Amino acid sequence: MEATVQDQSKTPVSLLELIRNNNQDAWSRFIYLYKPLIHHWCRSWHVHVNDIEDVTQEVYRALARNIGSYKRESAGAYNPFRVWLATVTRNKIRDYYRERNSLPFAGGGLTHQHILQKIEQVKPDDEADKGAIDAVYQRALELIQVEFEERTWRAFWRMAVDGLPAADVGVELSMSEVAVRKAKSRVLRRLQEELGEQVD
């Protein structure tokens, strides 16, 4: 008898949709997922360590006001949530520097204007962000793992993370290749919902 792949829960509403509705649990999940990435961007753009949390709070306030304006598709092109979040964060960091009349940090040699120019040039997908972005994916996977049966999760992991072919995973887990591919697809779809962006 062939094993079927079933989730333990119904397809959940997107995390971003829940945030649009001001769901407090969704905000907690969002903060768990994205706060370290926002902090990474703040450090990358030389926000003083004592001010990072304040800037992060300003990012959250901006998100609460503007989350309704985020569109996954914009002018026919795919617009990842993470890129939109980086733009919001960059704008709040700009505000942070505009509000200060002194150097961003003593003795650093970078002027206020130089920092603002640097912020304009930084792209959120730069290689320097890779570790922080990978950590967002890892935290999201930790959050959603409990929503799947063990075998569904193992099929996804062996194929998507370990890179094994569906046939090999199927033999290992006593599943058909189709069931393995469906398991991978379900987990990736759920991950996309959690992150608000496409995941390959």
Backbone bond lengths (Angstrom), bond angles and torsions (degrees), N, CA, C in turn:
res aa  C-N    CA-C-N  psi(-1)  N-CA   C-N-CA  omega(-1)  CA-C   N-CA-C  phi
1 M - - - 1.446 - - 1.529 108.75 -
2 E 1.320 116.94 130.84 1.453 120.97 -175.88 1.524 111.01 -82.45
3 A 1.326 114.84 138.54 1.464 120.22 -179.96 1.518 110.12 -74.08
4 T 1.305 115.82 145.18 1.456 120.53 174.72 1.519 108.64 -104.74
5 V 1.302 115.23 159.05 1.451 121.09 179.59 1.520 107.49 -108.50
6 Q 1.335 116.64 118.85 1.456 120.38 179.97 1.516 109.89 -133.65
7 D 1.310 115.59 142.20 1.452 120.88 173.43 1.516 108.42 -81.91
8 Q 1.317 117.07 154.14 1.453 120.99 177.70 1.519 111.44 -82.57
9 S 1.306 118.20 -12.63 1.460 120.11 -179.65 1.515 110.16 -133.41
10 K 1.325 116.32 163.64 1.454 120.90 175.41 1.521 108.57 -71.00
11 T 1.328 115.61 162.46 1.453 119.21 178.72 1.523 109.10 -60.10
12 P 1.319 117.49 120.96 1.462 119.60 -176.70 1.522 112.26 -77.63
13 V 1.308 114.64 160.15 1.452 120.66 174.69 1.524 107.47 -71.78
14 S 1.308 116.46 146.34 1.458 121.77 179.23 1.525 111.44 -55.75
15 L 1.324 115.73 141.03 1.457 121.41 177.67 1.526 110.52 -56.43
16 L 1.323 117.16 -41.96 1.463 120.09 -179.04 1.520 111.65 -66.33
17 E 1.326 116.54 -35.73 1.467 120.04 177.17 1.526 110.33 -64.41
18 L 1.317 116.55 -41.38 1.469 120.51 177.71 1.530 111.18 -64.75
19 I 1.320 116.87 -37.95 1.465 120.40 177.88 1.525 109.96 -66.03
20 R 1.328 116.38 -39.62 1.474 119.50 176.61 1.525 111.17 -57.66
21 N 1.329 115.69 -31.23 1.467 121.19 179.16 1.529 111.88 -91.58
22 N 1.330 116.97 11.73 1.470 124.41 177.65 1.528 113.06 58.30
23 N 1.321 116.84 38.88 1.462 122.21 177.02 1.534 108.79 -75.04
24 Q 1.331 116.66 121.45 1.468 120.81 -174.65 1.530 112.81 -67.07
25 D 1.337 117.50 -36.41 1.470 119.57 176.63 1.524 110.69 -63.47
26 A 1.329 116.20 -38.77 1.466 120.19 178.23 1.526 110.55 -64.99
27 W 1.331 116.97 -39.84 1.462 119.81 177.17 1.525 110.75 -62.27
28 S 1.323 116.46 -40.48 1.474 119.73 178.37 1.521 110.85 -62.10
29 R 1.334 116.33 -43.19 1.469 120.37 177.45 1.527 110.50 -62.89
30 F 1.328 115.29 -44.23 1.458 120.30 -179.83 1.530 110.59 -58.45
31 I 1.324 116.01 -47.07 1.467 120.28 -179.43 1.527 110.35 -62.25
32 Y 1.336 116.96 -42.28 1.466 120.27 177.39 1.529 110.96 -59.63
33 L 1.321 116.49 -41.84 1.462 120.53 -177.56 1.527 112.90 -73.00
34 Y 1.313 116.78 -47.64 1.461 120.23 -165.32 1.527 116.32 -105.70
35 K 1.316 118.90 -16.14 1.469 119.66 -179.00 1.536 112.00 -56.46
36 P 1.339 119.58 -45.73 1.473 118.25 178.49 1.533 113.09 -60.96
37 L 1.335 117.75 -33.47 1.464 120.35 178.69 1.531 110.23 -70.40
38 I 1.325 116.77 -42.32 1.467 120.17 176.81 1.532 109.73 -61.01
39 H 1.330 116.89 -43.37 1.471 120.41 177.24 1.533 110.63 -61.72
40 H 1.322 117.02 -40.01 1.471 120.85 177.82 1.525 110.27 -59.22
41 W 1.333 116.47 -46.89 1.466 119.54 179.21 1.523 110.93 -62.78
42 C 1.332 117.22 -41.21 1.471 120.05 178.10 1.526 111.01 -59.14
43 R 1.325 116.51 -45.61 1.473 119.62 178.63 1.527 110.59 -64.52
44 S 1.340 116.96 -40.69 1.467 120.89 -179.90 1.521 111.36 -61.63
45 W 1.335 115.87 -32.45 1.463 120.78 -178.01 1.525 111.37 -100.66
46 H 1.340 115.84 21.01 1.469 124.01 169.19 1.525 115.16 64.06
47 V 1.321 117.39 30.37 1.462 119.28 171.60 1.528 106.74 -69.17
48 H 1.316 116.55 133.94 1.464 120.53 -179.56 1.523 109.33 -59.14
49 V 1.323 116.25 139.81 1.464 121.81 -175.54 1.529 112.09 -54.36
50 N 1.328 117.45 -34.41 1.466 120.49 179.89 1.529 112.99 -72.80
51 D 1.327 116.91 -14.09 1.467 121.10 -176.81 1.526 113.56 -106.80
52 I 1.324 117.55 -6.43 1.469 120.63 -175.60 1.522 111.63 -58.83
53 E 1.316 117.37 -44.57 1.466 119.25 -178.23 1.528 111.17 -65.59
54 D 1.330 117.64 -36.93 1.468 120.51 177.64 1.527 110.87 -63.91
55 V 1.327 116.83 -44.61 1.466 120.30 178.10 1.528 109.71 -62.65
56 T 1.323 116.57 -41.31 1.467 120.89 179.11 1.522 110.75 -60.04
57 Q 1.325 117.35 -42.26 1.469 120.66 177.66 1.527 110.98 -62.66
58 E 1.326 116.94 -37.11 1.466 120.39 176.61 1.530 110.84 -65.45
59 V 1.324 116.43 -36.73 1.472 120.25 175.90 1.523 109.50 -62.04
60 Y 1.334 117.80 -45.99 1.470 120.85 179.03 1.522 111.04 -59.52
61 R 1.344 116.92 -42.77 1.465 119.78 179.56 1.527 110.70 -62.62
62 A 1.331 115.86 -42.70 1.468 119.75 178.61 1.527 110.86 -63.38
63 L 1.332 116.37 -40.01 1.465 119.70 178.06 1.518 110.98 -63.53
64 A 1.322 116.85 -44.16 1.466 120.32 -179.75 1.526 110.64 -59.39
65 R 1.330 116.66 -37.97 1.467 120.38 179.86 1.523 112.63 -76.21
66 N 1.335 117.37 -32.64 1.468 120.46 -167.56 1.519 115.77 -115.64
67 I 1.329 118.84 1.16 1.472 120.05 -175.68 1.528 111.47 -58.34
68 G 1.321 116.56 -30.04 1.464 119.87 178.27 1.514 113.50 -65.22
69 S 1.322 117.30 -20.95 1.467 120.20 -179.10 1.528 112.65 -85.71
70 Y 1.346 116.71 -12.02 1.469 118.66 179.83 1.518 109.91 -71.42
71 K 1.327 116.19 131.60 1.466 122.35 176.13 1.519 108.07 -127.51
72 R 1.324 115.00 128.81 1.468 119.98 179.79 1.523 110.94 -62.35
73 E 1.314 116.07 -36.03 1.464 121.44 175.97 1.521 107.35 -108.57
74 S 1.306 117.28 127.68 1.457 121.15 179.58 1.520 108.61 -133.69
75 A 1.320 116.36 119.75 1.470 122.39 -178.52 1.526 111.22 53.26
76 G 1.334 115.96 39.42 1.459 121.15 177.04 1.515 114.91 78.99
77 A 1.321 117.63 -1.86 1.466 120.94 -178.99 1.526 109.67 -110.39
78 Y 1.330 115.42 149.39 1.462 120.87 178.11 1.526 109.37 -70.71
79 N 1.315 116.81 133.65 1.461 123.07 -177.05 1.523 109.03 -125.48
80 P 1.336 118.81 92.34 1.465 120.31 -177.57 1.528 111.87 -60.23
81 F 1.322 115.81 142.24 1.458 120.64 178.86 1.519 110.98 -57.73
82 R 1.317 117.43 -39.90 1.459 121.49 -178.08 1.532 111.31 -59.44
83 V 1.334 117.33 -37.21 1.464 120.90 178.43 1.532 109.51 -68.06
84 W 1.329 115.78 -41.52 1.464 120.31 177.26 1.527 110.06 -62.78
85 L 1.331 116.99 -43.83 1.466 122.02 178.26 1.531 110.71 -61.34
86 A 1.322 117.15 -39.65 1.469 120.67 177.84 1.525 110.56 -62.82
87 T 1.330 116.77 -37.97 1.462 120.67 178.30 1.523 110.85 -65.43
88 V 1.330 116.60 -44.98 1.467 120.72 177.45 1.530 109.76 -60.59
89 T 1.319 116.73 -44.93 1.467 121.26 -179.81 1.526 110.65 -63.05
90 R 1.310 116.18 -45.08 1.468 120.40 179.43 1.537 110.52 -59.85
91 N 1.335 116.64 -40.48 1.467 119.66 178.48 1.528 111.75 -63.85
92 K 1.328 116.88 -39.59 1.468 120.19 179.05 1.526 111.00 -69.71
93 I 1.330 117.01 -33.29 1.468 120.10 176.24 1.527 109.93 -69.11
94 R 1.330 116.93 -38.53 1.466 120.19 174.17 1.530 110.21 -57.97
95 D 1.331 115.38 -46.79 1.472 119.88 178.36 1.529 110.66 -58.38
96 Y 1.322 115.32 -41.93 1.473 121.16 179.65 1.530 110.26 -56.63
97 Y 1.340 116.90 -47.06 1.462 119.61 -178.60 1.526 112.21 -72.78
98 R 1.318 116.82 -34.44 1.470 119.34 179.00 1.525 111.47 -64.90
99 E 1.323 116.61 -31.44 1.465 120.94 -178.85 1.527 112.00 -75.93
100 R 1.309 117.25 -11.78 1.459 120.57 -178.34 1.528 110.41 -107.43
101 N 1.294 115.13 139.32 1.468 119.97 -179.92 1.517 111.96 -103.10
102 S 1.333 116.43 1.55 1.460 119.42 -177.59 1.522 109.75 -113.70
103 L 1.314 116.54 179.31 1.460 121.65 176.60 1.519 109.61 -63.43
104 P 1.347 118.16 147.55 1.453 120.06 179.93 1.518 113.16 -64.09
105 F 1.322 117.55 -28.19 1.465 120.66 174.09 1.519 108.42 -154.92
106 A 1.305 115.71 142.95 1.465 121.49 -173.85 1.518 111.05 -65.59
107 G 1.328 114.92 133.84 1.457 120.28 173.18 1.515 114.82 72.48
108 G 1.297 118.62 5.74 1.454 120.38 -176.80 1.503 113.97 -79.88
109 G 1.323 116.64 -18.18 1.453 119.53 177.24 1.518 114.02 82.17
110 L 1.299 118.79 -0.67 1.458 121.00 179.31 1.523 108.98 -104.13
111 T 1.307 116.08 127.65 1.456 119.11 179.27 1.516 110.07 -84.77
112 H 1.319 113.38 163.88 1.466 121.43 177.12 1.535 110.48 -52.46
113 Q 1.338 116.66 -48.14 1.469 121.05 -177.90 1.531 111.26 -64.95
114 H 1.323 117.05 -38.97 1.468 120.80 179.28 1.530 110.99 -61.51
115 I 1.336 116.09 -42.21 1.467 120.32 178.37 1.521 110.11 -62.55
116 L 1.326 117.77 -45.55 1.469 120.60 179.87 1.528 110.90 -59.80
117 Q 1.338 117.09 -41.03 1.466 120.30 177.67 1.523 111.06 -64.65
118 K 1.316 116.68 -40.06 1.466 120.54 179.54 1.528 110.67 -63.40
119 I 1.329 116.73 -41.68 1.466 120.90 179.26 1.523 110.38 -58.44
120 E 1.334 117.10 -39.31 1.466 121.27 179.82 1.528 111.71 -61.63
121 Q 1.326 117.58 -30.75 1.457 121.58 -173.91 1.522 113.94 -88.96
122 V 1.316 117.52 -17.56 1.463 120.79 -174.65 1.516 110.38 -76.15
123 K 1.323 116.36 135.44 1.462 122.36 176.07 1.522 108.36 -108.66
124 P 1.353 118.03 140.73 1.462 119.91 -175.32 1.517 114.56 -66.79
125 D 1.321 119.07 -16.88 1.457 120.53 -178.67 1.524 112.62 -98.66
126 D 1.308 117.70 12.34 1.459 120.20 178.18 1.521 110.09 -54.99
127 E 1.319 115.84 150.58 1.469 121.25 -178.74 1.527 111.78 -56.77
128 A 1.319 116.68 -29.52 1.467 120.30 179.87 1.525 112.23 -62.82
129 D 1.323 117.39 -24.21 1.467 121.79 -179.61 1.522 112.79 -86.26
130 K 1.319 118.29 -9.00 1.465 121.30 -171.57 1.524 112.96 -54.31
131 G 1.315 117.69 -47.54 1.466 120.26 -179.08 1.515 112.41 -61.76
132 A 1.332 116.71 -41.95 1.465 120.68 179.91 1.524 110.97 -67.96
133 I 1.319 117.16 -37.63 1.467 121.27 178.89 1.522 110.19 -69.96
134 D 1.325 117.03 -42.27 1.469 120.10 176.03 1.523 111.16 -59.08
135 A 1.328 116.57 -36.38 1.469 120.40 178.78 1.525 111.20 -65.94
136 V 1.333 117.75 -33.79 1.472 120.87 175.31 1.526 109.09 -62.51
137 Y 1.329 116.98 -46.35 1.468 120.45 178.48 1.523 111.06 -60.12
138 Q 1.333 116.21 -42.42 1.468 120.01 -179.24 1.525 111.05 -62.61
139 R 1.326 116.95 -44.23 1.472 119.84 178.67 1.523 110.89 -64.35
140 A 1.329 117.19 -39.18 1.467 120.52 178.58 1.525 110.55 -64.20
141 L 1.318 116.92 -42.10 1.464 120.11 177.82 1.523 111.03 -61.84
142 E 1.325 117.09 -40.20 1.470 120.29 177.24 1.529 110.81 -60.42
143 L 1.329 116.75 -40.83 1.462 120.74 -178.52 1.525 112.65 -66.99
144 I 1.321 116.78 -40.38 1.469 118.93 -173.39 1.524 113.56 -89.57
145 Q 1.309 118.54 -13.75 1.470 120.44 -175.87 1.522 112.03 -55.10
146 V 1.328 117.60 -38.31 1.470 121.20 -177.16 1.527 112.59 -65.93
147 E 1.315 117.88 -12.76 1.459 121.90 -178.31 1.529 112.84 -84.34
148 F 1.329 117.70 -4.46 1.458 121.65 -174.70 1.517 111.35 -123.39
149 E 1.337 114.58 150.14 1.461 119.75 172.48 1.527 108.69 -63.86
150 E 1.312 115.61 153.44 1.463 121.23 -177.08 1.531 111.86 -56.00
151 R 1.327 117.11 -44.41 1.466 119.29 -176.83 1.530 111.15 -68.69
152 T 1.320 117.50 -36.98 1.465 120.81 175.94 1.525 109.47 -59.51
153 W 1.328 115.26 -46.42 1.459 119.92 -179.15 1.523 111.31 -64.01
154 R 1.314 116.64 -44.12 1.471 119.62 -179.51 1.527 111.29 -63.55
155 A 1.330 116.66 -38.80 1.468 119.84 178.29 1.530 110.05 -62.63
156 F 1.318 115.90 -46.20 1.467 120.18 176.70 1.530 110.52 -57.77
157 W 1.336 115.78 -50.96 1.463 120.66 -174.23 1.523 111.82 -62.29
158 R 1.322 116.21 -45.63 1.468 119.96 -177.01 1.528 110.87 -64.82
159 M 1.335 116.86 -35.89 1.454 119.42 -178.45 1.536 111.71 -84.48
160 A 1.334 117.63 -49.57 1.468 120.96 -173.63 1.525 113.08 -78.20
161 V 1.312 117.52 -39.81 1.469 120.49 -174.78 1.524 111.38 -95.28
162 D 1.341 115.96 -47.46 1.464 119.50 -178.63 1.521 112.77 -80.90
163 G 1.333 117.23 -15.05 1.458 121.58 175.00 1.517 115.98 76.61
164 L 1.323 117.43 19.98 1.467 119.92 179.05 1.523 110.70 -77.97
165 P 1.330 117.61 149.16 1.464 120.49 175.24 1.531 110.68 -67.26
166 A 1.334 115.71 152.17 1.468 121.18 -179.14 1.522 111.44 -56.18
167 A 1.329 117.37 -37.10 1.470 120.61 -178.74 1.526 110.89 -62.46
168 D 1.325 117.33 -44.54 1.469 121.07 179.96 1.526 111.54 -65.73
169 V 1.325 116.09 -41.50 1.464 120.36 178.84 1.523 109.69 -64.91
170 G 1.331 115.93 -40.06 1.459 120.40 178.76 1.515 112.29 -59.81
171 V 1.324 117.09 -44.14 1.468 121.03 177.98 1.526 109.77 -63.24
172 E 1.317 116.54 -45.68 1.463 121.77 -178.05 1.532 112.09 -60.78
173 L 1.340 116.71 -37.80 1.467 120.85 -173.63 1.528 113.58 -108.01
174 S 1.329 117.03 7.27 1.474 121.98 -177.72 1.524 111.49 56.21
175 M 1.324 114.86 50.06 1.462 122.31 178.90 1.521 108.31 -129.77
176 S 1.328 115.93 155.72 1.462 118.95 173.71 1.532 109.07 -75.27
177 E 1.326 115.40 161.33 1.468 119.31 177.05 1.522 110.50 -60.41
178 V 1.322 116.24 -38.49 1.466 121.02 179.35 1.526 109.99 -61.74
179 A 1.324 117.34 -44.31 1.467 121.27 179.92 1.529 110.87 -64.15
180 V 1.322 116.89 -37.59 1.468 120.74 178.16 1.525 109.98 -64.62
181 R 1.330 116.57 -45.90 1.470 120.16 179.57 1.532 111.11 -63.53
182 K 1.332 116.29 -38.44 1.470 119.97 177.79 1.525 110.60 -64.92
183 A 1.323 116.53 -39.84 1.469 120.20 178.24 1.525 110.12 -60.88
184 K 1.321 116.19 -47.64 1.463 120.47 178.85 1.525 110.51 -59.73
185 S 1.313 116.20 -45.22 1.456 121.49 -178.32 1.527 111.94 -62.37
186 R 1.333 117.10 -42.36 1.470 120.68 -179.72 1.524 111.69 -63.40
187 V 1.317 115.68 -44.34 1.466 118.49 -178.91 1.528 110.01 -67.19
188 L 1.327 117.72 -42.86 1.465 120.20 178.86 1.524 111.43 -63.03
189 R 1.329 116.94 -40.40 1.460 120.73 178.23 1.537 110.25 -61.64
190 R 1.331 115.60 -43.28 1.468 119.75 179.25 1.529 110.96 -66.39
191 L 1.335 116.55 -38.14 1.460 120.88 177.35 1.530 110.43 -62.29
192 Q 1.328 116.32 -41.69 1.464 120.80 176.83 1.518 110.94 -60.55
193 E 1.333 116.77 -42.09 1.466 119.84 178.51 1.522 110.43 -62.76
194 E 1.313 116.05 -41.00 1.470 120.32 -177.92 1.524 111.17 -66.26
195 L 1.316 116.54 -40.05 1.461 120.86 -175.03 1.520 113.57 -91.62
196 G 1.324 117.21 -17.58 1.452 119.63 -178.23 1.514 113.15 74.16
197 E 1.319 116.88 23.36 1.460 120.11 179.11 1.514 111.05 -154.68
198 Q 1.315 114.92 162.76 1.452 122.01 -179.15 1.520 110.52 -67.24
199 V 1.325 115.53 140.44 1.461 121.31 178.26 1.517 107.27 -128.59
200 D 1.326 116.48 130.87 1.473 120.00 179.49 1.505 111.10 -95.99
